[in-house]
């Protein structure tokens, strides 16, 4: 797991964390749009059928490997916290709807993204995966 994670980080980086933390001077909608575009790019990628390393680990070995679970949990928490902060900033600025808490909205987006990885692994068509991304970000961008 650890060597795969290091390789994944070198190839893709931690894009979601980078975009959510580096674009603090931009409107929240723009940050979320960049994040959505990145997720759509990944969901449309021909290699997306392999799924996501993190989600695959969560579904498989994380429960049997406490070290892997600790790393995956920390990664997910960091991404969730950063995304929730962007959403909260947008809600406070009046850019985003306030019907749900930033934490709930971030959780919904991450649940959709995790589900994309599972669907991709199961062979779901690209257009279906892209539609799911659009729905997950509906009303935000």
Number of C-alpha atoms within 10 A of each C-alpha: 14 10 8 11 15 11 12 15 12 10 9 8 12 13 14 20 18 13 17 23 16 10 14 13 8 10 14 26 19 14 24 21 14 17 20 20 14 15 20 19 13 18 27 18 11 11 12 20 20 15 21 21 15 23 18 16 16 17 11 11 13 20 13 10 12 11 13 19 17 12 15 19 15 12 15 15 12 14 21 23 18 19 28 20 19 23 27 22 18 22 20 11 11 11 16 18 15 14 9 10 14 23 15 13 21 23 16 14 18 17 12 18 21 17 17 27 24 20 20 22 16 12 13 14 13 18 10 14 23 18 12 17 19 16 12 19 17 9 10 20 15
